[in-house]
């Protein structure tokens, strides 16, 4: 049941996040959408074998999801100062 909740949250957030990301790129929205799509497929193709290597069970999926969450949090915190500076110029 918790995996369903996580996937439902992702299904609600991802389209809105993409729309927000593309809203700043009016003239190059097509290219930006292509980059977002390619990044999703590249990340998926990189993470899927990890689950197989770790045992292809629920524990492996949970471990990969937790690792992805930690990596995302580190990236967001590391880029937070840059994003705050960018928001100041809006």
N, C-alpha and C positions, 0 to 999 in steps of 0.2 A: 504493500500500500504506500509506503513513503516514496518509492520510486515514481509512482503515478503522480504524486503531488509535485515532485521536482519537475517531472516532464511537463505537467500542466503549467507550472510557473514559467518554464522555458518557452513553451508555446505561446504564452501571453506576452512575454517580455521581448522576445527576439524580433518580431515584426515591428513593434514600436521603437525598439532601439535602432533598427535599421532605418526607419523613417526619420528619426531624429538625426542620425548620422548623415543622411543624405540631404537633409533640409538646408545645410550650409553649402552645398555643392550644386547649385542650380544648373549652371552650364555644363558641368562635368558629372552630372548625376548618373549617367549611364556607365561611365568608367568607374565611378565610386561604387556603384552597385556590383559591377563585375569583380572589383577587388574584394568587396565583402563576401561575395559568393565563393570566390576562389579561396579566400582565407578559411571559410567554413569547411570546404571540401578538403583542403590541405590539413587542417587540424584534425578532422575526422579520420583521414587516412593515416595520420601519424599516431592517433590514440587507439584506434581499433586493434592493431596488432599487440599493443600493450596488454589489453584484456586477455587476448589469447595466450600470451606468454605467461601471464600471472595465474592462469588456471581456468579461464573461461567460465567462472562461476559468479555467484552474487557477490562474494567477497572481493573478487578481482574488479568487478564493476564498481563497487563501493570505493575501493582503494584508488582507482583511476579517477573517479569523480571527485574524491577528496583531494587528490593531488592537483587536479585541474583547478579546483576552487582555491587552493593555497597559491598556486601559480598566478591565478587571476588577481587575487588580493595583493600579492607582492607587486604585480605590474601596476595595479591601480594606485597603490600607495607611492610607488616610485615615480609615477608620472603625475601625481596629484599636484605638485608645485607648478609644473608646467601648465597643467590644465587651469589652475587658478589664475595664473598670469594671462592665459589666453582669454578667459572669461572677463577679465578686467578691461580688455580692449573691445568688447562687444558693443 
